[in-house]
Amino acid sequence: MIDTSIELNADFTQRVVVKPTEYVWESSPMPGVERMKLDRIGDEIARATSLVRYAPNSSFSPHEHAGGEEIFVLDGVFGDEHGQYPAGTYIRNPIGTRHQPVIGAEGATIFVKLHQFKQARPKPVCDQHQCPALAPRIG
Protein backbone atom coordinates (compact mmCIF):
# COMPACT_ATOMS: atom_id res chain seq x y z
CA MET A 1 0.00 0.00 0.00
CA ILE A 2 1.33 3.45 -0.94
CA ASP A 3 1.48 6.02 1.87
CA THR A 4 -0.05 9.06 0.16
CA SER A 5 0.96 11.45 2.96
CA ILE A 6 4.40 11.96 1.37
CA GLU A 7 4.29 13.94 -1.89
CA LEU A 8 6.95 15.53 -4.09
CA ASN A 9 5.99 17.15 -7.41
CA ALA A 10 2.95 14.86 -7.34
CA ASP A 11 0.46 17.08 -9.20
CA PHE A 12 0.66 16.02 -12.86
CA THR A 13 -1.27 19.12 -13.91
CA GLN A 14 1.68 21.33 -12.85
CA ARG A 15 4.87 21.86 -14.86
CA VAL A 16 8.03 20.93 -12.93
CA VAL A 17 11.65 21.60 -13.90
CA VAL A 18 14.55 20.18 -11.86
CA LYS A 19 17.97 21.32 -13.07
CA PRO A 20 21.19 19.39 -12.32
CA THR A 21 22.33 22.16 -9.98
CA GLU A 22 19.22 21.46 -7.88
CA TYR A 23 19.75 17.69 -7.55
CA VAL A 24 19.65 16.35 -4.01
CA TRP A 25 21.08 12.82 -3.90
CA GLU A 26 19.87 10.70 -0.95
CA SER A 27 21.13 7.37 0.28
CA SER A 28 18.75 4.51 -0.41
CA PRO A 29 18.16 1.66 2.07
CA MET A 30 21.03 -0.22 0.36
CA PRO A 31 24.71 0.81 0.67
CA GLY A 32 26.23 2.19 -2.53
CA VAL A 33 22.86 3.15 -4.00
CA GLU A 34 21.73 6.77 -4.10
CA ARG A 35 18.60 8.32 -5.55
CA MET A 36 17.42 11.72 -6.65
CA LYS A 37 13.65 11.95 -6.36
CA LEU A 38 11.91 13.76 -9.22
CA ASP A 39 8.31 13.02 -8.26
CA ARG A 40 6.82 10.82 -5.60
CA ILE A 41 3.68 9.83 -3.75
CA GLY A 42 4.68 7.58 -0.84
CA ASP A 43 7.72 6.64 1.18
CA GLU A 44 9.65 3.44 0.33
CA ILE A 45 6.68 1.94 -1.54
CA ALA A 46 5.72 4.79 -3.85
CA ARG A 47 4.54 5.97 -7.21
CA ALA A 48 7.87 7.50 -8.06
CA THR A 49 10.11 8.88 -10.76
CA SER A 50 13.79 9.01 -9.78
CA LEU A 51 17.36 8.95 -10.92
CA VAL A 52 19.20 6.10 -9.20
CA ARG A 53 22.98 5.99 -9.01
CA TYR A 54 24.67 2.64 -8.30
CA ALA A 55 28.30 2.66 -7.15
CA PRO A 56 30.62 0.16 -8.83
CA ASN A 57 30.07 -3.40 -7.57
CA SER A 58 26.91 -2.51 -5.63
CA SER A 59 23.61 -4.37 -5.45
CA PHE A 60 20.04 -4.05 -4.26
CA SER A 61 18.11 -6.72 -2.40
CA PRO A 62 15.68 -8.94 -4.36
CA HIS A 63 12.28 -7.28 -4.65
CA GLU A 64 8.95 -7.39 -6.47
CA HIS A 65 7.38 -4.55 -8.43
CA ALA A 66 3.72 -4.65 -7.42
CA GLY A 67 3.00 -1.61 -9.61
CA GLY A 68 5.49 -2.32 -12.39
CA GLU A 69 8.76 -0.57 -13.21
CA GLU A 70 10.31 1.22 -16.16
CA ILE A 71 14.06 1.77 -16.40
CA PHE A 72 16.22 3.69 -18.85
CA VAL A 73 19.96 3.18 -18.38
CA LEU A 74 21.69 6.57 -18.58
CA ASP A 75 25.28 5.63 -17.77
CA GLY A 76 27.33 2.53 -17.06
CA VAL A 77 25.83 -0.97 -17.11
CA PHE A 78 22.75 -1.94 -15.09
CA GLY A 79 22.37 -5.64 -14.42
CA ASP A 80 20.15 -8.21 -12.76
CA GLU A 81 19.67 -11.97 -12.97
CA HIS A 82 18.04 -11.50 -16.40
CA GLY A 83 21.00 -9.78 -18.08
CA GLN A 84 23.37 -6.83 -18.43
CA TYR A 85 22.03 -3.58 -19.87
CA PRO A 86 24.38 -0.86 -21.15
CA ALA A 87 23.62 2.86 -21.37
CA GLY A 88 20.73 3.51 -23.77
CA THR A 89 18.77 0.38 -22.80
CA TYR A 90 15.05 0.58 -21.92
CA ILE A 91 13.58 -2.08 -19.59
CA ARG A 92 9.93 -2.55 -18.62
CA ASN A 93 9.18 -4.89 -15.73
CA PRO A 94 5.44 -5.64 -15.61
CA ILE A 95 3.37 -5.75 -12.44
CA GLY A 96 4.53 -8.64 -10.23
CA THR A 97 8.04 -8.88 -11.72
CA ARG A 98 10.85 -9.82 -9.30
CA HIS A 99 14.55 -9.11 -9.74
CA GLN A 100 17.78 -8.31 -7.93
CA PRO A 101 19.94 -5.52 -9.38
CA VAL A 102 23.65 -6.38 -9.31
CA ILE A 103 26.01 -3.76 -10.73
CA GLY A 104 29.50 -4.39 -12.07
CA ALA A 105 32.75 -2.44 -12.03
CA GLU A 106 31.41 0.45 -14.16
CA GLY A 107 28.56 1.37 -11.83
CA ALA A 108 25.31 2.64 -13.35
CA THR A 109 22.89 5.54 -13.34
CA ILE A 110 19.28 4.86 -14.29
CA PHE A 111 16.06 6.80 -14.78
CA VAL A 112 13.30 4.76 -13.12
CA LYS A 113 9.51 4.99 -12.82
CA LEU A 114 7.72 2.86 -10.20
CA HIS A 115 4.05 2.05 -9.60
CA GLN A 116 2.96 3.77 -12.81
CA PHE A 117 0.93 0.86 -14.26
CA LYS A 118 -2.74 0.26 -13.70
CA GLN A 119 -3.76 -3.15 -12.46
CA ALA A 120 -5.38 -5.24 -15.18
CA ARG A 121 -9.14 -4.94 -15.25
CA PRO A 122 -10.88 -8.16 -14.32
CA LYS A 123 -12.82 -9.70 -17.18
CA PRO A 124 -16.59 -9.55 -16.76
CA VAL A 125 -18.22 -12.71 -15.54
CA CYS A 126 -21.06 -12.27 -18.03
CA ASP A 127 -21.28 -11.72 -21.77
CA GLN A 128 -23.18 -9.06 -23.75
CA HIS A 129 -26.43 -11.06 -23.55
CA GLN A 130 -26.31 -11.39 -19.77
CA CYS A 131 -24.98 -7.86 -19.18
CA PRO A 132 -26.66 -5.37 -21.54
CA ALA A 133 -24.03 -2.73 -20.73
CA LEU A 134 -21.49 -4.89 -22.62
CA ALA A 135 -23.59 -5.03 -25.79
CA PRO A 136 -22.20 -3.10 -28.77
CA ARG A 137 -23.87 0.26 -29.28
CA ILE A 138 -25.25 1.19 -32.68
CA GLY A 139 -25.36 4.84 -33.76
N, C-alpha and C positions, 0 to 999 in steps of 0.2 A: 504494500500500500504506500502511495506517495504522500508524504507530509506536505500539504499545500501551504503551510504557514511560512515557509521559506521561499522567497521569490527574488529573482534577479533578472531584469529585462524580460519579464514574463508576459507582457502585454504585446501580442503580435500585431496589434493595430498601430503601434508606435514605432517610428524609425529609431534604430540604435546604431551608433558607430563607436567602435572600440579600436583605438589606434595602438600600434605596438608600444608607444611610450607610456600607455596607460595600463599595460598588462600587469596583473598581479598574480604571480605564480604561487600556488599553495601546495604543500605536501599532501599527497593522497594517503589513504590508510596503509599503503605498501611502501617500503623504503625504496628510494631510487625512482619513484614515479611522482611527477608533479603535474598539476592541472591549472589551467587558466579558464575560469568559468565565463562563458559568453552569455548564456541565458540558462535559467534554471527555475523549476518549481519542485521543491523537495530538498532533502538533505542528502544522505548517501544513496537512497533509492529515489531517483528523480527523473522528471522529463528534463533533459539537459542537452545543451550544446557546449562543447568545451574543446580546448586544445589540450592534449595530454603529451607530456614529454617524458620519455623513458630513458634513464641513464644506460650506458653500455652495460650489458650482462645483467639487466634487471628482469623482474618478472612480476606478475600479478596473480593472485590466487585464483583457482578455478571458480567460475561463476556462470550463472544463467542469466539470459536477457529476457525477462518476462514481458518487456515491451518492445523488444527488438533493438537493433543497433546498426548504425551506419558508420563506416570508418573511411576516411581518405588519408592515405599515408603522405605526409608532407615532406619528410626528411628521414634518411636512414632506412632501416629495414624492420618492419613490424612482423612478428611471427607468433604463431600458436601451433597447436598440435595438428592443424590442418595444412600448414604451409608457411612459407616465407614470402613477404610482400614488400617489394621495394617502393621507394618514393614514386608517386603517381598512381598507385593501386587503389581502387575502390572496392570495399567489402561491404556486403549487406548480410547481417545475421538476423534471420527471421525470429519472431516471437518464440521463446522456448529454447533457443540455441544455447549450448554450453561451450565454453572454451577456456583456455588458460594462456594468456599472453606470456611469451618468453622471448626476450630481446637479446640479440647478439652483441658483438663487439662494437658495432657502429652506433648503437642506440637508435632511437626513433622518436619522431614527433608526428602525432596524428591529429586530425580534426575528427571529432566523434559526436554523434547524435544518439541519445538514448531515450527510450520510451516514447518514440514518435509515432509508432504504428498503432492503428486501431485493431482491437481484437476482431477476429473473424465473426461475422454475423451468423448466428445459428440458422440452419435451414428450417423453413417452416415444416411443421408436422402435418400439414394438409396441402392439397393441391388446389388449383384454381376453381374446381367444382365444389370443394368443401369449404373454401375460404374465398368468397366473392371478391375480396379486396385484391387477391392475386390474379384475377382474371384480366386479360389484356383489355385495354380501353380503346374504343373505336371513336375517332373524331377528335 
